Amino acid sequence: MDTVKVNNAKRVRLPDAKPGDVLAYEINGNKIMLTPVKPVEEDVPLVKLVKGPNGLYRLPDGVKLSREEIRRAIRADRDFR
């Protein structure tokens, strides 16, 4: 039987876990059950930027994004990493 030890900061090192892994836990009496949780991937439409005549990149013609949509996309990207 493999064992792990909790350190002073209440951390446990799991040999097979990778950095960034998210685990849900359940406590049943003296048993702790860890279950890997996978993030829900949302379908995010990709828009390729177009280089304008002045050398700056912009959205293609006909594509409009509100500030709130841009905020949500940036926040979702940050949360995913």
N, C-alpha and C positions, 0 to 999 in steps of 0.2 A: 504494500500500500504506500502510495506517495503522500507526503505531508507538506504543508506550507506553514509558515510562521508569520504572525502579524507583528509589525514593528511598532515603535512608539507613536508613529503618525497614523496608525490604523491602516497601514498599507500591506497588501499581500502580493508577492511576486508569483505569477502563474507562468510556468515554463513554456507553455504552448501559446500564450497570448501575445499578440503583436501590439505595438504602440498604436493607439487610436481605436482599438477594439472596444465596443460597447457591449456590456453584459447586463442583463436583467437578473435580479436575484430574488429568491423566495426562501423564507425560513420556515421550516417545519420541525418544531421541536429542536433536536440537536443537529439537524441536517440543513445545510445551505445548498440550494440548487442554483447554479449559474447557467443562463441561457443566452447565447449570442443574439444580439439584436441587429438587424440590417436596416440601414436608413431607407426611407421611402423615397424613391427617385421620381421626381415630377418631370413631366414632359415640358421642357422649356424650349420655345421656338428660337432657333438660331438665326440671327440677322447678320449678314456680312457687311462690314463697313465699306463704303465706296470712297476712293480718293478723289477729291474735288479738284477743279482747275487751279485752285490756289495752293494745292499741296496738303490741305487739311482733310482729315477723314470725316465723313458724315454718314447719316443713315441713307439708304436708297430712297428714291422718290416714291411717295405713296405710303411710306412706313412712318407712323406717328406713335410716339411713346409718351405717356404722361410721366410727371415726376414721381408719382406714387408707384407706377409700374417699374420705373428704373430703380427706385429705392428697394422695392420687394425683390427684384432680381439680384441686386448687389447683396442684400441681406441673406438671401437663399444661398448665394455662392459662398459667402463667408461662413455661414452655418454648416455648409457641406464639408468644408475643409477641416 
